[in-house]
Amino acid sequence: MGRLIAAAFMSLMLIAYSNSFADDDHDEAYELLRSGDILSLEKILEISRKQIQGRILEVELEHEDGLIIYELEVLDKQGIVWEIKIDAVTGIILEKEQD
């Protein structure tokens, strides 16, 4: 029963976050994920939570300098907005700064 609730919660969370993607980003992210070229949003969120605890405000998928990057905006518990850039292929944090 607990696993069912956790799975339902994760599904709702991913739907909510996927709505944060711009329309084109969402389609591209889906195709890249399906082909195995990028990490899942779930994994990226796990990585970002290890850096900053808080509320995800926005998620974008971008191309920068030949890399595919997830760019997240996170509101921390002190009310500070952070921008985190994570390599979508490797999960390496490329940048973390206050927005």
Secondary structure as the mmCIF struct_conf table of DSSP 4:
data_model
#
loop_
_struct_conf.conf_type_id
_struct_conf.id
_struct_conf.beg_label_comp_id
_struct_conf.beg_label_asym_id
_struct_conf.beg_label_seq_id
_struct_conf.end_label_comp_id
_struct_conf.end_label_asym_id
_struct_conf.end_label_seq_id
HELX_RH_AL_P HELX_RH_AL_P1 GLY A 2 SER A 18
TURN_TY1_P TURN_TY1_P1 ASN A 19 SER A 20
BEND BEND1 PHE A 21 PHE A 21
HELX_RH_AL_P HELX_RH_AL_P2 ASP A 23 ARG A 34
TURN_TY1_P TURN_TY1_P2 SER A 35 GLY A 36
BEND BEND2 ASP A 37 ILE A 38
HELX_RH_AL_P HELX_RH_AL_P3 LEU A 41 GLN A 51
STRN STRN1 GLY A 54 GLU A 64
TURN_TY1_P TURN_TY1_P3 ASP A 65 GLY A 66
STRN STRN2 LEU A 67 ASP A 76
TURN_TY1_P TURN_TY1_P4 LYS A 77 GLN A 78
BEND BEND3 GLY A 79 GLY A 79
STRN STRN3 VAL A 81 ASP A 87
TURN_TY1_P TURN_TY1_P5 ALA A 88 THR A 90
STRN STRN4 ILE A 93 GLN A 98
#
